[in-house]
Structures are given as C-alpha cells and as structure tokens.
Amino acid sequence: MSVPIRTAVTALCASLAAALLTTAPAQAEQRDQTWSLSASGGAHAPRARVTLDDSTGRLTLAVARDGRTVIEPSPVGLVTEQADLSKDVRFLHRKSRTVEERYRTKSGKRLDRRVRMNETRLSFAGAAGARFDLVVRAAADGIAYRYVLPAGSGDVLGEASAFNLPADAKAWLGTYRVDNEGQFAPYTAATAPTGEYSDQALFATDGGYTLLAESDLTGGYSGARLAHDQGTGTYRVKLADERVAATGALATPWRAMVTGDLATVTRSTFTDDLAPASKVRDTSWIRPGTVLWTWLAGGREAGQSLVAQKAYVDYAAERGWPYEAVDAGWYYRPGEWDVTDPDWQTDSWMPELVRYARAKGVGIIVWIHQRDLDTPEERAQWLPTLEKWGVKGVKIDFMNSEARPMLRWYDTILAETAAHHLMVDFHGSTIPKGIQRTWPQVMTLEGVAGEEKRTNTAAHLTTLPFTRNVIGSMDFTPGAFQRVGLRPNSDAAEVGLTVAYESGLQMFAGTPESYEARPLARAYFDQVPAAWDDTRLLAGTPGQEAVLARRSGDRWFLGGAYAGAARTAEVPLSLGPGRWLVETIRDGADGLVQDRRVLRGGDTLTVDVVANGGFAGLACPWRPGLTTCHR
C-alpha cells in the first residue's frame, strides 16, 4: 500500500473513532437523561436529581445531601383520563428561574420570612399528545415538586408519586386518620406494618432527616396520605378521591421533603414558603395570644352556663390572658338550636358574655360544629352574627375529611371568615399545608393526638416537635394539670409544652384551681406569648427528648420534654453571646421548683428531670442587679 493510501486510511479510521467517541455519550445521555437542582449558596443544601429512562419513558426523582442518600430514586408521574403520564414520556424542554420573596406572618416559628428557592420546570409529552410539566424547587431546607397540566388533560385518576427510602432508615409514622389524630410511633422504613400513614412522615437516613409533607392544597385537588407495604421502603402517594375532576389547567399540590439536620427540619418554614401569598390585605385584626380554654376545665356544662363563663372571663382578665374560649354547648338547647327560628339570635346569652369580656379586655372565641356552617344559608346566618356580637374567633370542629368536597368547603369558609374578621381554629381537621401563609387568620389547627387523648405516651409528645408541629401551628392544648393520671408527663413538662409546641392561639387546658395550686406555672403562663421572632432547637431526638427555644423580643422561652428515666438533662444554651439570666421550672419533691443562674451563651444548662418529665425556662440578657426575666 502506497504512503498516500495508508495516510488516507489512517485519517478515515481516526475520523470514525472520533465519531464513535462523540456519539457514545450522546446515546448514553439519551438513554438516561438527568437534570439536577439545588439551592444557591447552601453548603449542606439538599440536591434533587430527576432522571428519565429513555427505554421505559419513566421518570424518577432522587434527593441527596452532602453526597449521601436522602430519598432513593422514586417514581414521579400521574395518570389522567387522556394518558398514563407515569411511563412512555419524552422530554421537550427545560426552563429555570429563582424564586425570591419576603413576607411576614401573624403566627408561627418566626414572623419575618425570607424565601430563596431555585426552580426548574421540565416539560414532557406522553401518548396521544398529552403534556405535563414537572416543577421542582430546591431550598436550603427542602426539595419539592408538583405537576402542572394544561387544559384538556381530563380528570386525574391518580398519581404514580412515591418516596423510596432505604429499608433501614429510621421512621416515625402516624397511622392515617381522617382527623389526623394518630399517634407517632418508631419503625424502620421497611418494618412499618402494611397500611396507610399520614403524609407528615419523618425519616432519618445517611443524608440527615427528612419530613414528607404537602403544600398549597386547595379544593382544586385532593388530600394525600401515604400507602405502604411492609418489607419495602416505598411510601406511595394515595389521594382521598379516586378521581379529581379538572375543567381547565391544573397545578397539583407540592410534594415536599423538608430536609436537613434535625435543627434545620424543626425550624423550617418550607411548606409555608411554597404556599401562595396572603389573600388577606388588612391583617391588623388578627392577634395571636394565649387562651383560657374551658372544655377540659368544665366540659359541656360550662358551655351551657353564662355564670360559669363569666367566672372564666374574670380569671383570664386577672391573669392578663387575652382570650377565653367557649366550647360546645353554648348554642344548643333541648332538641338543638333551630337557626330557622327568627328569634334564635336574641335567645343567646353570648352577646352579653362578649360585652362583659370586652369591658375586661378579654376576647371571646366560640366553638361551632362544621355541620352548622356547611351551607351558604347557615354561613350567612352565623358569620355576620358572630361578627356583630364582637366574637374574635371561631373554633370549627368535625370536618374529618380531606376529600375534594370538604376542601372546597375550606376554600369557602376561609374567604368568609376573613371577610367577617374572625380568627380560626380548625379541629377534627386537616393539617397545615401552607394554609397559614395564604390565610393568616388561621391561628392554629388540631390535626394531632392532643391533650384530650387518654392514650398519649411521653414518646409521642417528644416526637411532635419534629413531625406535626414542623408544618404549622398545632392546637395541642397544654396545661391540663387537673388530669392527673390521664397525662403521661410531669407538671414541669406540661409547663414546657406551652413553648415546645407552637400555636397562634395557645389554649391553656387547665382549671383556675389547678393554676392557683401551681403559682410558678401560673406566673409562667402570664409571660408566654403566642407569636415568636425566632425558633431554635437546643437538643432533640425524636421519641426521646425535645428542647426548643423561642424568642420574643430579647427574651428566650425554653420548653423541654423527655421520655424515659429520670436524668440530669444537659442542654447547650445556644442563644447567642454574652451572659444570660436563666430561670427554670422543674419538678421537685413537693411540686414545681424554680432555679436561677447566670450562664454564658454556649454554656451547658443542666436541669434535673423526673421520669417522663421536662422543664420550662426563661432567659434574658443579664446585667448587674437583674434578678428576674419576668416583666
């Protein structure tokens, strides 16, 4: 072979080799297209990875943190009348942006919020021309995704969404109930029994802690729960409705993963940050506060007695507590109240109680059954009347559903209570899913196995700050000292729950007699606010201990709860530099005991804790001559 021919052959071979090298990665990319997303400037921020398998057209989403697994590759997609968009999809295009917002709330872990999230929108096509967008957001404290469907997609028949956890991941799960009042229990991801669980599920993996959650749920969609088969680490999203009717374009709620170390998860506002901005322009009438709640203090009989309610108002006024709540019984007569009777409003003693309380600086909150607000006619009777009387808020009970018809009712009652300047406490309800940002008159929701339950355990109480209370205000109703033998915890722990648990209306569930018998608890309740400037986790292990610090102005309130044997608790005083006067309330041999000491920021606070006990504390900047943080 001549030299020119050898040269030409060599050049051709080199050209073919180069072509193979350049096309191989492209073919690999086509088989396994991947898109990554994380928050900007977050050293330990979680990272999402969306992958499209070209051979099946199936999408998965995985989450990692510091290179360690948080969520294993998990299916995403949904099924509509038009197409099965969980498989055989193809990528169309990608669009990215940064979401930056600042907003202020009326209640919660901190009032001033700053949001910075990176967002990517991945557009896909399925069979028969069906399309959908997968919108993924990444923040320093979480990853979330939702589906956006164009008009004409048809009804949603279900989601393929699921979360795959390592089989040995620690898990704290609550069995699903329509009132969301299941207790949290520890498992591993795989050993949890087959069944349905609340979507507020907490897991611990090599990548840290992750709380599954939901945000921006409205009557346009259906509430979710988690379905699990024992032996796997998979938790599937199951909707309350078998079919979600869609008449136009549809954006599903966010599937959120609050992610980080335990302190990050505990103080996260991620589900609020994902929700739409406030729909209430004038919020000056929305005022969080502590409440003397009379149900566990006197039951239905108290609700039927004007004399009893005036006595409770007197006590709240004496203590400086801003609200008194009148529970079930106040608007029922034999045979129940007939609101079609034109004289029903004049028969009530509630206007007299409201006037009496107003003169003493106390606002009245009233209980009302959802069935008495479930029609436009009933709402037109009740809500303007309550506003006219001067009632400050309503405790609405027994919704007991997250199906779409009830969620549409929520949409209506939220708008109407805002229009009539009525704060809201939902019981027998859904759990917060961004609702308190969008509708700031919602001060708290139950959705928890609270003080009324006789089956609670100390382990459950020490799990709530890391599960249910992460996603929004929680009406646990602490302070029921009179329920000796019905509570799993000590008196000092009960005082501490008023801080460990955040609620925009913090309902004190005790009797005036029980407070008078515990003057240290009573004086502490006089100081406790219901709105906070900041929240920090000082120490915690789900199911074992939870010590939270919440700041109001320059003072930090401390609340600690423990499960298990007596111990000397050691708590890092991570409140800031300088010297702090720290007052603590603990259990003593003959009742509650108060200790005072001066510590430096970063020192270790030691407190003797009884079995299944806890403590409450108050810290303020120390100066010479200062002897108490009480004001």
Protein Blocks (a to p, Z undefined) as FASTA:
>chain_A
ZZklmmmmmmmmmmmmmmmmmmmmmmmmmmmccdddddehiakbccddddddfklopacd
dddeehiafbdcddeddddfkbcckgoiacfbdcddddddddddfbdjbfbdcddddddd
dddddeehiacdddddddfkbccddddddehkapafbdfbdcdddfklccddddddfklp
accddddfklpccddddfbbcdddfkbccddddehiafkbccddddddehiacdcdddfb
fbdcdfbdcddddddddeddfklmmmpcklmmmpccdfbfblmlpccdddddfklmnojm
lmmpmklmmmmmmmmmmnopabdcddehjlccehiaafkbmklmmmpcklmmmmmmmmno
pacdddddfklmmbfklmmmmmmmmmmnopabdcdehklpabfklmmmmmmmmmmmmmno
pacddehiaddehjlmmmmmlmbdchiacfklckbcfklmmmmmmmmmmnoccdehgail
klghjacbdfklmmmmmmmpgcfbacdfbdfklmmmmmmlmmmmmmmccbdfbdcdfbdc
ehkaccddddehjbccdddddedjdddddddddfbgcjdddddddddfkbccddddddde
hiacdddddehiadddddddddehiabfbZZ
